[in-house]
Amino acid sequence: MKVTANEHYRRAQDFYGNAVWPLPESDQRMLPGYRKMRDAFDKAGQMVRPPFERVQVAFEGKILEGYFRKPGGPAARKFPTVIAFQGADTMAENTILGGAGSYVARGMAFVAIDFPGQGGPLRLQDLHLPPDPERILEAIIDYLETRPDVDATRIGVMGISMGGWGTPRAASGEKRIKAIWMAAGSYDLGADLFDYYPPIQERVRWIIGARDLVDARKKLRDYTLEGRANKIECPMLVGYGGDDRIMDPQGAYRLYQASVNARREMLAGMGHPQHNVRAGGPRGERAASLQDWAMKQLRADVG
């Protein structure tokens, strides 16, 4: 019976999540719906032991909540670890039960935490994504260094969508990041997303904490890798979609060109899932290119 209850709660969580993520901050259904999503997720975890643990990370006087998942093995084993830099509409509850498994199966631990500008921090704490997200990664890596099951010399960051800008930006300032890879890489968030895909402008405004679209455009001048891409020194895989309608694939190319001090590669077919089956279609049809590349860079061992 508990297994069945878990499945129903997870289904409810999925329904609430899909209903909530498109809602703006002004919609009266947004916050109650988000709380119901979290409640259903929590109740699912009470029915069946989840494959993850809940974690909290101290960040500049606030607490960021998320989940940590790792492979099985001896208690003393230290794992290379992947930090997820999620997209504009992603929530940690879906990430830890979705994409995390493909990394765990390849011998890597996985951390899904809602950053400022995402999930709970945005909706419950009014925390917004800063132009220097390396501050967030610094706090998360500080936490990971305290864990006996993490090899802090083998930490990588994966970025999806908006995280395709945040991941390389963070790596330009946080040198403990040893590899980065992204689907829909970006050089300049204003040019590559805000201007390229106008329907997302109001959401971006909310995420970065701007008063209006005019203010958002001014703030976004700082959300760039101009003058910083050459500070990325770790291996980097820049995914892009030639037919991506949400993130400009030319931004991925500009990122690749400017990152002259990184051992870097580009990978086609990794744009937004709405337009590219390889990146985000049915899970059974998705290529494992990003996971396999990460496994090699972080020297993961499935044995």
ROTIDREN-295514 format. One record per atom (N, C-alpha, C): atom name; x, y, z; chain. Coordinates in pm, whole numbers, plus 50000, padded with zeros to 5 digits. Each point is the difference from the previous one (the first is absolute). Layout:
BEGIN
  a     X     Y     Z c
 CA     X     Y     Z A
...
//
This chain:
BEGIN
  a     X     Y     Z c
  N 50082 49879 50000 A
 CA 49918 50121 50000 A
  C 50086 50126 50000 A
  N 50112 49998 50073 A
 CA 50085 50118 50004 A
  C 50063 50028 49864 A
  N 50032 49893 49928 A
 CA 50057 50018 49867 A
  C 49899 50070 49909 A
  N 49876 49955 50007 A
 CA 49894 50061 49919 A
  C 49978 50146 50041 A
  N 49998 50026 50131 A
 CA 49982 50137 50048 A
  C 50115 50088 49951 A
  N 50121 49946 50005 A
 CA 50116 50076 49951 A
  C 49982 50038 49854 A
  N 49952 49905 49919 A
 CA 49981 50027 49857 A
  C 49896 50108 49977 A
  N 49893 49997 50080 A
 CA 49894 50100 49983 A
  C 50048 50138 50045 A
  N 50072 50006 50111 A
 CA 50054 50129 50044 A
  C 50099 50056 49897 A
  N 50083 49912 49944 A
 CA 50094 50047 49898 A
  C 49926 50051 49877 A
  N 49893 49934 49966 A
 CA 49922 50047 49886 A
  C 49937 50135 50029 A
  N 49950 50017 50121 A
 CA 49942 50129 50040 A
  C 50107 50108 49998 A
  N 50119 49967 50050 A
 CA 50111 50096 49999 A
  C 50033 50043 49858 A
  N 49998 49904 49909 A
 CA 50031 50030 49861 A
  C 49893 50092 49939 A
  N 49874 49971 50030 A
 CA 49891 50084 49949 A
  C 50011 50143 50054 A
  N 50021 50013 50132 A
 CA 50012 50132 50060 A
  C 50121 50074 49944 A
  N 50111 49929 49984 A
 CA 50120 50063 49945 A
  C 49978 50054 49861 A
  N 49934 49921 49915 A
 CA 49972 50044 49863 A
  C 49901 50115 49996 A
  N 49912 50004 50099 A
 CA 49903 50110 50005 A
  C 50063 50129 50051 A
  N 50099 49987 50089 A
 CA 50055 50117 50068 A
  C 50110 50069 49922 A
  N 50089 49922 49935 A
 CA 50120 50065 49947 A
  C 49972 50113 49900 A
  N 49891 49994 49920 A
 CA 49981 50113 49906 A
  C 49940 50125 50065 A
  N 49951 49988 50125 A
 CA 49925 50110 50060 A
  C 50093 50114 50042 A
  N 49962 50124 49973 A
 CA 50079 50115 50045 A
  C 49980 50025 50148 A
  N 50084 50084 50057 A
 CA 49991 50030 50143 A
  C 49869 50068 50035 A
  N 49936 50066 49902 A
 CA 49876 50074 50025 A
  C 49877 49908 50005 A
  N 50012 49877 49956 A
 CA 49886 49909 49996 A
  C 49974 49945 50140 A
  N 49879 50017 50049 A
 CA 49967 49959 50136 A
  C 50007 49849 50020 A
  N 50002 49924 49892 A
 CA 50008 49853 50011 A
  C 50144 49951 50012 A
  N 50096 50088 49973 A
 CA 50138 49956 49991 A
  C 50052 49945 50132 A
  N 49996 50080 50106 A
 CA 50059 49959 50127 A
  C 49926 49883 50063 A
  N 49863 50001 50008 A
 CA 49932 49883 50054 A
  C 50029 49873 49918 A
  N 50009 50014 49868 A
 CA 50029 49884 49917 A
  C 50140 49947 50025 A
  N 50096 50090 50018 A
 CA 50137 49957 50028 A
  C 50006 49927 50134 A
  N 49933 50052 50099 A
 CA 50000 49934 50131 A
  C 49936 49861 49991 A
  N 49896 49985 49920 A
 CA 49937 49869 49983 A
  C 50095 49903 49929 A
  N 50076 50052 49904 A
 CA 50098 49915 49933 A
  C 50102 49947 50098 A
  N 50052 50089 50085 A
 CA 50099 49959 50099 A
  C 49940 49903 50101 A
  N 49877 50025 50039 A
 CA 49933 49913 50097 A
  C 49981 49860 49943 A
  N 49958 49990 49875 A
 CA 49982 49869 49938 A
  C 50134 49927 49987 A
  N 50105 50072 49968 A
 CA 50133 49940 49989 A
  C 50045 49948 50136 A
  N 49978 50078 50105 A
 CA 50039 49958 50134 A
  C 49922 49876 50044 A
  N 49872 49997 49972 A
 CA 49919 49885 50040 A
  C 50040 49874 49923 A
  N 50039 50017 49874 A
 CA 50048 49884 49924 A
  C 50122 49941 50067 A
  N 50088 50086 50052 A
 CA 50120 49953 50067 A
  C 49974 49932 50132 A
  N 49885 50026 50059 A
 CA 49963 49934 50125 A
  C 49946 49859 49978 A
  N 49953 49974 49879 A
 CA 49943 49870 49969 A
  C 50107 49897 49965 A
  N 50098 50041 49922 A
 CA 50107 49913 49954 A
  C 50132 50074 50019 A
  N 50099 49931 50052 A
 CA 50128 50065 50022 A
  C 50055 50052 49868 A
  N 50023 50130 49989 A
 CA 50046 50057 49873 A
  C 50147 49969 49975 A
  N 50044 50007 49873 A
 CA 50139 49969 49966 A
  C 50093 50119 50019 A
  N 49964 50091 50089 A
 CA 50079 50122 50020 A
  C 49988 50043 50145 A
  N 50081 50094 50040 A
 CA 49986 50062 50131 A
  C 49979 50149 49983 A
  N 49933 50059 50094 A
 CA 49976 50144 49996 A
  C 50121 50072 50058 A
  N 50036 50111 49938 A
 CA 50116 50076 50046 A
  C 49965 50147 50008 A
  N 50076 50072 50080 A
 CA 49986 50145 50012 A
  C 50138 50063 49987 A
  N 50005 50109 49927 A
 CA 50126 50071 49977 A
  C 49984 50144 50047 A
  N 50091 50043 50086 A
 CA 49998 50139 50046 A
  C 50054 50091 49890 A
  N 49924 50105 49968 A
 CA 50040 50093 49896 A
  C 49969 50142 50043 A
  N 50102 50072 50041 A
 CA 49989 50142 50032 A
  C 49883 50030 50095 A
  N 49994 49924 50107 A
 CA 49898 50022 50102 A
  C 49867 49933 49972 A
  N 49988 49932 49887 A
 CA 49878 49928 49964 A
  C 50031 49851 49990 A
  N 49896 49920 49986 A
 CA 50015 49856 49985 A
  C 49941 49958 49866 A
  N 50081 49931 49921 A
 CA 49954 49942 49874 A
  C 49976 49851 50024 A
  N 49884 49952 49958 A
 CA 49964 49861 50023 A
  C 50011 49919 49871 A
  N 50032 49873 50015 A
 CA 50009 49915 49883 A
  C 50020 49855 50038 A
  N 50061 49924 49909 A
 CA 50008 49856 50014 A
  C 50136 49950 49952 A
  N 50046 49893 50064 A
 CA 50128 49938 49968 A
  C 49975 49851 49975 A
  N 50053 49952 49890 A
 CA 49978 49860 49960 A
  C 50134 49940 49960 A
  N 50026 49877 50039 A
 CA 50128 49939 49969 A
  C 49984 49852 49970 A
  N 50102 49942 49936 A
 CA 49997 49856 49974 A
  C 50016 49922 50130 A
  N 49972 49871 49993 A
 CA 50025 49913 50114 A
  C 50148 49968 50010 A
  N 50039 49941 50111 A
 CA 50140 49964 50016 A
  C 50042 50008 50145 A
  N 50125 49972 50028 A
 CA 50051 50006 50138 A
  C 49981 50138 50061 A
  N 49981 50004 50130 A
 CA 49973 50127 50068 A
  C 50114 50099 49985 A
  N 50121 49950 49986 A
 CA 50117 50088 49994 A
  C 50029 50051 49859 A
  N 49921 49961 49901 A
 CA 50028 50036 49862 A
  C 49967 50147 49974 A
  N 50090 50067 49929 A
 CA 49980 50140 49962 A
  C 49967 50007 49851 A
  N 49896 50071 49966 A
 CA 49954 50005 49862 A
  C 50030 50135 49935 A
  N 50035 49997 49870 A
 CA 49995 50126 49926 A
  C 49856 50049 49998 A
  N 49982 50129 49998 A
 CA 49865 50054 50023 A
  C 49963 50104 49895 A
  N 49875 49991 49956 A
 CA 49945 50090 49900 A
  C 49901 50096 50067 A
  N 50018 50128 49977 A
 CA 49905 50101 50047 A
  C 49916 50044 49881 A
  N 49869 49999 50017 A
 CA 49911 50041 49892 A
  C 49974 50150 50007 A
  N 50027 50070 49890 A
 CA 49959 50141 49985 A
  C 49876 49997 49911 A
  N 49884 50008 50063 A
 CA 49874 49978 49931 A
  C 49960 50120 49914 A
  N 49896 49978 49920 A
 CA 49949 50104 49915 A
  C 49900 50090 50069 A
  N 49943 50092 49924 A
 CA 49911 50101 50056 A
  C 49876 49939 50064 A
  N 49952 49890 49949 A
 CA 49874 49943 50047 A
  C 50017 49864 50068 A
  N 50125 49962 50028 A
 CA 50026 49869 50057 A
  C 49992 50006 50152 A
  N 49958 49889 50061 A
 CA 49994 49991 50145 A
  C 50077 49877 50045 A
  N 50065 50010 50115 A
 CA 50089 49895 50048 A
  C 49928 49867 50018 A
  N 49871 50004 50034 A
 CA 49926 49875 50023 A
  C 49995 49914 49874 A
  N 49985 50065 49885 A
 CA 49999 49925 49875 A
  C 50141 49959 49958 A
  N 50096 50087 50023 A
 CA 50137 49971 49958 A
  C 50057 49879 50072 A
  N 49976 49990 50130 A
 CA 50062 49892 50077 A
  C 49940 49864 49965 A
  N 49876 49998 49953 A
 CA 49938 49873 49962 A
  C 50004 49977 49850 A
  N 50047 50100 49926 A
 CA 50007 49988 49856 A
  C 50142 49977 49953 A
  N 50067 50109 49963 A
 CA 50133 49989 49942 A
  C 50107 49947 50092 A
  N 49979 50006 50131 A
 CA 50104 49956 50094 A
  C 50035 49853 49981 A
  N 49901 49918 49971 A
 CA 50023 49856 49994 A
  C 50103 49959 49897 A
  N 50005 50071 49887 A
 CA 50094 49963 49894 A
  C 50144 50028 50040 A
  N 50020 50093 50092 A
 CA 50135 50028 50051 A
  C 50036 49901 50112 A
  N 49905 49974 50088 A
 CA 50024 49906 50110 A
  C 50035 49862 49945 A
  N 49932 49960 49893 A
 CA 50027 49870 49938 A
  C 50141 49992 49944 A
  N 50062 50114 49977 A
 CA 50137 50006 49947 A
  C 50102 50032 50107 A
  N 49964 49981 50126 A
 CA 50096 50011 50108 A
  C 50019 50138 50057 A
  N 49909 50093 49972 A
 CA 50013 50137 50051 A
  C 49887 50032 50097 A
  N 50033 50072 50107 A
 CA 49896 50056 50085 A
  C 49940 50121 49930 A
  N 49883 50043 50044 A
 CA 49927 50105 49930 A
  C 49932 50090 50102 A
  N 50012 50131 49981 A
 CA 49939 50098 50089 A
  C 49902 50085 49921 A
  N 49876 50005 50044 A
 CA 49898 50088 49940 A
  C 49951 50094 50109 A
  N 50035 50125 49986 A
 CA 49960 50103 50097 A
  C 49936 50115 49923 A
  N 49890 50050 50051 A
 CA 49940 50119 49939 A
  C 50086 50121 50035 A
  N 50056 50064 49897 A
 CA 50081 50120 50018 A
  C 49909 50121 50019 A
  N 50054 50113 50046 A
 CA 49925 50125 49990 A
  C 49953 50021 49855 A
  N 49875 50038 49985 A
 CA 49941 50013 49867 A
  C 49929 49875 49954 A
  N 49999 49895 50083 A
 CA 49938 49873 49963 A
  C 49912 49950 50115 A
  N 49903 49915 49967 A
 CA 49925 49924 50100 A
  C 49963 50075 50125 A
  N 50032 49940 50116 A
 CA 49966 50057 50129 A
  C 50067 50133 50031 A
  N 50131 50015 49975 A
 CA 50062 50129 50032 A
  C 49932 50117 49931 A
  N 49957 49983 49875 A
 CA 49932 50107 49929 A
  C 49861 50023 50055 A
  N 49926 49893 50023 A
 CA 49859 50011 50036 A
  C 49977 50022 50149 A
  N 50086 49943 50084 A
 CA 49977 50007 50144 A
  C 50091 50101 50071 A
  N 50118 50029 49941 A
 CA 50095 50088 50067 A
  C 50028 50129 49921 A
  N 49944 50012 49881 A
 CA 50023 50117 49916 A
  C 50148 50020 49972 A
  N 50071 49890 49974 A
 CA 50141 50004 49965 A
  C 50014 49991 49848 A
  N 50086 50082 49944 A
 CA 50012 50009 49855 A
  C 50139 49960 49953 A
  N 50007 49957 49874 A
 CA 50125 49955 49943 A
  C 50095 50118 49982 A
  N 50120 49995 50061 A
 CA 50094 50111 49985 A
  C 50079 49987 49870 A
  N 50065 50108 49956 A
 CA 50081 49993 49879 A
  C 50131 49926 50020 A
  N 50034 49969 50126 A
 CA 50123 49927 50032 A
  C 49964 49872 50076 A
  N 49941 49901 49931 A
 CA 49954 49879 50069 A
  C 50112 49915 50059 A
  N 50127 50038 49975 A
 CA 50108 49928 50066 A
  C 49988 50011 50152 A
  N 49933 50103 50049 A
 CA 49974 50011 50145 A
  C 49916 49883 50048 A
  N 49903 49960 49920 A
 CA 49913 49888 50038 A
  C 50079 49870 49996 A
  N 50077 49981 49896 A
 CA 50079 49877 49988 A
  C 50105 49991 50109 A
  N 50055 50113 50041 A
 CA 50096 50000 50110 A
  C 49937 49944 50126 A
  N 49877 50042 50030 A
 CA 49932 49952 50120 A
  C 49970 49851 49990 A
  N 49958 49954 49884 A
 CA 49967 49859 49984 A
  C 50126 49914 50011 A
  N 50109 50044 49938 A
 CA 50124 49922 50008 A
  C 50056 50001 50142 A
  N 49987 50112 50069 A
 CA 50040 50004 50141 A
  C 49926 49891 50077 A
  N 49871 49985 49973 A
 CA 49922 49896 50067 A
  C 50048 49861 49959 A
  N 50022 49979 49871 A
 CA 50041 49868 49953 A
  C 50134 49960 50060 A
  N 50086 50095 50024 A
 CA 50130 49969 50059 A
  C 49988 49945 50141 A
  N 49886 50020 50065 A
 CA 49980 49947 50135 A
  C 49949 49857 49999 A
  N 49963 49949 49883 A
 CA 49940 49866 49992 A
  C 50109 49894 49982 A
  N 49994 49894 50080 A
 CA 50101 49894 49986 A
  C 49980 49913 49877 A
  N 49884 50012 49933 A
 CA 49974 49917 49883 A
  C 50021 50075 49868 A
  N 50059 50119 50006 A
 CA 50025 50080 49880 A
  C 50151 50019 49982 A
  N 50046 49976 49879 A
 CA 50138 50034 49963 A
  C 49998 50142 49945 A
  N 50036 50094 50083 A
 CA 49989 50141 49963 A
  C 50102 50043 49896 A
  N 50090 49911 49962 A
 CA 50093 50032 49892 A
  C 49942 49962 49865 A
  N 49879 49941 50000 A
 CA 49936 49958 49876 A
  C 49855 50048 49999 A
  N 49982 50130 49992 A
 CA 49867 50059 49998 A
  C 49975 50064 49864 A
  N 49888 49965 49939 A
 CA 49962 50057 49872 A
  C 49864 50067 50009 A
  N 49971 50086 49905 A
 CA 49870 50070 49996 A
  C 49938 49982 49863 A
  N 49876 49958 49998 A
 CA 49925 49988 49876 A
  C 49896 50111 49993 A
  N 49982 50058 49882 A
 CA 49904 50107 49984 A
  C 49897 49967 49894 A
  N 49876 50035 50029 A
 CA 49889 49981 49906 A
  C 49932 50134 49977 A
  N 49980 50039 49875 A
 CA 49928 50122 49966 A
  C 50067 50122 50063 A
  N 49933 50071 50089 A
 CA 50063 50116 50063 A
  C 50128 49960 50072 A
  N 50003 49877 50049 A
 CA 50123 49949 50060 A
  C 50113 49987 49900 A
  N 49968 50006 49870 A
 CA 50102 49999 49897 A
  C 50081 50128 49997 A
  N 49944 50107 50059 A
 CA 50078 50122 50023 A
  C 50063 49997 50138 A
  N 49923 49960 50101 A
 CA 50048 50005 50137 A
  C 50117 49908 50028 A
  N 50002 49884 49935 A
 CA 50106 49903 50025 A
  C 50138 50053 49958 A
  N 50019 50045 49875 A
 CA 50131 50054 49965 A
  C 50034 50128 50077 A
  N 49899 50082 50029 A
 CA 50027 50121 50078 A
  C 50054 49961 50138 A
  N 49941 49899 50065 A
 CA 50047 49957 50131 A
  C 50142 49944 49992 A
  N 50028 49924 49894 A
 CA 50132 49941 49985 A
  C 50107 50106 49975 A
  N 49962 50117 49953 A
 CA 50097 50107 49978 A
  C 50049 50059 50131 A
  N 49929 49971 50110 A
 CA 50040 50057 50129 A
  C 50027 49899 50109 A
  N 49944 49879 49987 A
 CA 50016 49896 50103 A
  C 50090 49890 49945 A
  N 50126 50001 50042 A
 CA 50099 49910 49940 A
  C 49993 49858 50055 A
  N 49918 49974 50099 A
 CA 49984 49862 50048 A
  C 49912 49918 49907 A
  N 49936 50065 49904 A
 CA 49922 49929 49899 A
  C 50098 49941 49899 A
  N 49997 49869 49982 A
 CA 50100 49932 49917 A
  C 49953 49967 49859 A
  N 49871 50011 49973 A
 CA 49948 49978 49865 A
  C 49860 50060 49993 A
  N 49964 50050 49882 A
 CA 49866 50054 49981 A
  C 49946 49952 49865 A
  N 49870 49979 49995 A
 CA 49936 49960 49876 A
  C 49858 50053 50002 A
  N 49946 50029 49883 A
 CA 49871 50067 49997 A
  C 49923 49968 49873 A
  N 49869 49997 50013 A
 CA 49909 49994 49886 A
  C 49948 50141 49980 A
  N 50021 50055 49882 A
 CA 49968 50139 49969 A
  C 50095 50095 50071 A
  N 50127 49994 49961 A
 CA 50099 50091 50056 A
  C 49971 50145 49960 A
  N 50043 50092 50085 A
 CA 49970 50141 49976 A
  C 50117 50087 50044 A
  N 50024 50106 49924 A
 CA 50104 50097 50030 A
  C 49944 50123 50070 A
  N 49881 50043 49959 A
 CA 49939 50123 50049 A
  C 49852 49975 50019 A
  N 49954 50003 50126 A
 CA 49862 49963 50029 A
  C 49901 50098 49938 A
  N 50037 50127 49993 A
 CA 49910 50099 49940 A
  C 49982 49977 49852 A
  N 50109 49981 49927 A
 CA 49993 49982 49855 A
  C 49950 49861 49963 A
  N 50046 49898 50072 A
 CA 49974 49862 49959 A
  C 49864 49948 50043 A
  N 49940 50060 50102 A
 CA 49871 49953 50049 A
  C 49896 50112 50003 A
  N 50028 50106 50073 A
 CA 49902 50108 50019 A
  C 49958 50061 49867 A
  N 50096 50034 49914 A
 CA 49967 50060 49871 A
  C 49962 49896 49896 A
  N 50062 49883 50007 A
 CA 49978 49897 49899 A
  C 49861 49937 50013 A
  N 49948 49991 50121 A
 CA 49870 49935 50023 A
  C 49912 50091 50087 A
  N 49938 50101 49941 A
 CA 49922 50098 50076 A
  C 49894 49942 50093 A
  N 49934 49886 49970 A
 CA 49899 49950 50093 A
  C 50052 49971 50141 A
  N 50132 49986 50015 A
 CA 50054 49967 50133 A
  C 50044 50124 50076 A
  N 49983 50118 49943 A
 CA 50055 50120 50062 A
  C 49943 50028 50139 A
  N 49871 49983 50017 A
 CA 49940 50028 50130 A
  C 50050 49901 50105 A
  N 50021 49874 49961 A
 CA 50054 49902 50093 A
  C 50144 50034 50039 A
  N 50080 50040 49903 A
 CA 50138 50038 50028 A
  C 50003 50121 50094 A
  N 49910 50094 49976 A
 CA 49991 50118 50088 A
  C 49981 49958 50144 A
  N 49908 49907 50023 A
 CA 49972 49952 50136 A
  C 50123 49929 50057 A
  N 50062 49916 49920 A
 CA 50113 49919 50046 A
  C 50116 50088 50047 A
  N 50028 50108 49928 A
 CA 50114 50084 50038 A
  C 49960 50114 50094 A
  N 49872 50013 50030 A
 CA 49956 50100 50097 A
  C 49993 50141 49947 A
  N 49967 50016 49873 A
 CA 49987 50133 49940 A
  C 49860 50055 50021 A
  N 49987 50133 50001 A
 CA 49870 50064 50022 A
  C 49906 49981 49881 A
  N 50057 50016 49881 A
 CA 49922 49990 49877 A
  C 50094 49957 49889 A
  N 49949 49993 49877 A
 CA 50084 49951 49891 A
  C 50112 50096 49965 A
  N 49977 50128 50019 A
 CA 50106 50098 49975 A
  C 50114 49979 50101 A
  N 49963 49984 50125 A
 CA 50100 49975 50104 A
  C 50070 49867 49976 A
  N 49923 49900 49953 A
 CA 50059 49869 49972 A
  C 50108 50010 49894 A
  N 49972 50075 49896 A
 CA 50098 50014 49892 A
  C 50129 50067 50051 A
  N 49986 50096 50091 A
 CA 50118 50065 50058 A
  C 50079 49902 50086 A
  N 49929 49925 50086 A
 CA 50067 49905 50088 A
  C 50072 49891 49920 A
  N 49940 49959 49890 A
 CA 50056 49889 49924 A
  C 50133 50034 49934 A
  N 50038 50126 50000 A
 CA 50132 50036 49947 A
  C 50111 49932 50079 A
  N 49970 49966 50125 A
 CA 50101 49934 50085 A
  C 49994 49848 49991 A
  N 49898 49947 49935 A
 CA 49983 49854 49990 A
  C 50067 49950 49872 A
  N 50129 50014 49997 A
 CA 50074 49968 49879 A
  C 50134 49938 50036 A
  N 50061 49934 49902 A
 CA 50135 49947 50017 A
  C 50104 50086 49931 A
  N 49959 50116 49955 A
 CA 50096 50091 49939 A
  C 50107 50037 50103 A
  N 50126 49983 49964 A
 CA 50109 50028 50092 A
  C 50021 49893 50105 A
  N 49921 49892 49993 A
 CA 50011 49894 50102 A
  C 50018 49862 49939 A
  N 49957 49980 49876 A
 CA 50009 49867 49941 A
  C 50143 49948 49998 A
  N 50096 50090 49985 A
 CA 50140 49957 49997 A
  C 50052 49958 50136 A
  N 49919 50017 50105 A
 CA 50037 49956 50134 A
  C 49957 49855 50026 A
  N 49923 49942 49909 A
 CA 49960 49859 50014 A
  C 50121 49914 49963 A
  N 50042 49915 50092 A
 CA 50119 49919 49977 A
  C 49972 49851 50003 A
  N 49881 49959 50041 A
 CA 49969 49858 50007 A
  C 49946 49951 49865 A
  N 50000 49869 49975 A
 CA 49940 49947 49877 A
  C 49854 50041 49989 A
  N 49956 50025 49876 A
 CA 49865 50051 49979 A
  C 49940 49938 49875 A
  N 49876 49954 50012 A
 CA 49924 49950 49886 A
  C 49880 50091 49979 A
  N 49995 50066 49885 A
 CA 49894 50096 49971 A
  C 49899 49936 49905 A
  N 49884 49965 50052 A
 CA 49894 49946 49917 A
  C 49916 50112 49942 A
  N 49944 49976 49883 A
 CA 49914 50100 49937 A
  C 49903 49930 49907 A
  N 49894 50070 49964 A
 CA 49904 49949 49902 A
  C 49992 50096 49884 A
  N 50033 49954 49882 A
 CA 49997 50088 49884 A
  C 49862 50054 49971 A
  N 49895 49929 50045 A
 CA 49863 50045 49977 A
  C 49933 50047 50129 A
  N 50080 50032 50101 A
 CA 49948 50043 50129 A
  C 49928 50134 49985 A
  N 49875 50005 50043 A
 CA 49920 50121 49988 A
  C 50000 50082 50130 A
  N 50061 49947 50106 A
 CA 49997 50068 50129 A
  C 50135 50063 50033 A
  N 50108 49927 49979 A
 CA 50134 50052 50026 A
  C 50077 50008 49869 A
  N 50056 50116 49971 A
 CA 50070 50023 49874 A
  C 50123 49911 49990 A
  N 50007 49909 49903 A
 CA 50118 49914 49987 A
  C 50128 50077 49972 A
  N 49987 50122 49948 A
 CA 50120 50081 49978 A
  C 50066 50039 50132 A
  N 49922 50004 50107 A
 CA 50057 50027 50131 A
  C 50092 49889 50045 A
  N 49962 49876 49968 A
 CA 50087 49887 50033 A
  C 50132 50011 49924 A
  N 49993 50043 49875 A
 CA 50121 50014 49920 A
  C 50088 50112 50054 A
  N 49938 50112 50041 A
 CA 50078 50109 50057 A
  C 50069 49957 50129 A
  N 49930 49920 50080 A
 CA 50059 49947 50122 A
  C 50121 49914 49967 A
  N 49983 49912 49903 A
 CA 50111 49913 49959 A
  C 50120 50082 49952 A
  N 49974 50098 49917 A
 CA 50109 50081 49944 A
  C 50076 50078 50109 A
  N 49928 50050 50097 A
 CA 50061 50088 50101 A
  C 50072 49923 50110 A
  N 49968 49873 50017 A
 CA 50057 49922 50111 A
  C 50135 49941 49959 A
  N 50096 50086 49974 A
 CA 50126 49959 49938 A
  C 50091 49920 50093 A
  N 49974 50005 50130 A
 CA 50087 49930 50095 A
  C 49940 49869 50049 A
  N 49888 49961 49943 A
 CA 49935 49874 50037 A
  C 50020 49897 49888 A
  N 50019 49877 50039 A
 CA 49997 49890 49901 A
  C 49852 49975 49971 A
  N 49956 50037 49882 A
 CA 49857 50008 49976 A
  C 49958 49926 49873 A
  N 49873 49963 50001 A
 CA 49939 49931 49887 A
  C 49859 50056 49982 A
  N 49946 49984 49879 A
 CA 49860 50033 49976 A
  C 49925 49874 49958 A
  N 49873 49995 50038 A
 CA 49919 49882 49971 A
  C 49863 50045 49949 A
  N 49969 49964 49877 A
 CA 49870 50036 49942 A
  C 49890 49909 50053 A
  N 49877 50045 49982 A
 CA 49885 49919 50041 A
  C 49968 50010 50146 A
  N 50047 50106 50068 A
 CA 49976 50015 50143 A
  C 49932 50133 50030 A
  N 49900 50032 49921 A
 CA 49924 50122 50025 A
  C 49884 49974 50093 A
  N 49898 50083 49991 A
 CA 49887 49986 50091 A
  C 49912 49881 49963 A
  N 49946 49934 50101 A
 CA 49927 49875 49975 A
  C 49874 50016 49916 A
  N 49941 50118 50001 A
 CA 49879 50018 49921 A
  C 50028 49982 49851 A
  N 50125 50018 49963 A
 CA 50034 49998 49859 A
  C 50108 49899 49966 A
  N 50042 49921 50098 A
 CA 50112 49913 49973 A
  C 49987 49871 50081 A
  N 49963 49893 49936 A
 CA 49977 49873 50069 A
  C 50126 49951 50069 A
  N 50115 50023 49939 A
 CA 50122 49947 50059 A
  C 50026 50057 50139 A
  N 49962 50125 50021 A
 CA 50028 50062 50129 A
  C 49892 49969 50103 A
  N 49874 49993 49959 A
 CA 49898 49988 50102 A
  C 49871 49936 49956 A
  N 50005 49912 49901 A
 CA 49881 49927 49961 A
  C 49975 49886 50098 A
  N 49929 49897 49957 A
 CA 49980 49884 50087 A
  C 50134 49950 50053 A
  N 50005 49969 50130 A
 CA 50127 49969 50064 A
  C 50074 49887 49929 A
  N 49927 49903 49950 A
 CA 50065 49888 49933 A
  C 50066 50038 49869 A
  N 49965 50118 49946 A
 CA 50057 50044 49872 A
  C 50109 50103 50016 A
  N 50030 50039 50124 A
 CA 50099 50104 50022 A
  C 50142 49942 49990 A
  N 50086 50074 49937 A
 CA 50140 49960 49993 A
  C 50065 50020 50137 A
  N 50094 49912 50033 A
 CA 50071 50009 50128 A
  C 50134 50072 49984 A
  N 50011 50083 49897 A
 CA 50128 50063 49968 A
  C 50053 50084 50116 A
  N 49914 50080 50062 A
 CA 50044 50086 50109 A
  C 50046 49918 50120 A
  N 49923 49897 50034 A
 CA 50035 49918 50115 A
  C 50130 49923 49978 A
  N 50018 49948 49882 A
 CA 50122 49925 49972 A
  C 50121 50091 50000 A
  N 49985 50120 49948 A
 CA 50110 50097 50001 A
  C 50035 50035 50144 A
  N 49898 50024 50084 A
 CA 50025 50035 50140 A
  C 50068 49885 50073 A
  N 49958 49879 49972 A
 CA 50060 49883 50063 A
  C 50150 49993 49972 A
  N 50036 50030 49877 A
 CA 50142 49998 49961 A
  C 50076 50114 50068 A
  N 49945 50120 49999 A
 CA 50072 50115 50055 A
  C 50018 49989 50152 A
  N 49900 49946 50068 A
 CA 50006 49990 50147 A
  C 50057 49866 50046 A
  N 50040 49917 49904 A
 CA 50064 49870 50028 A
  C 49912 49916 50092 A
  N 49873 49992 49963 A
 CA 49905 49922 50078 A
  C 50021 49850 49974 A
  N 49966 49923 50100 A
 CA 50017 49854 49993 A
  C 49869 49935 50042 A
  N 49944 49919 49910 A
 CA 49874 49935 50033 A
  C 50022 49869 50072 A
  N 50125 49961 50020 A
 CA 50030 49873 50067 A
  C 49981 50007 50151 A
//
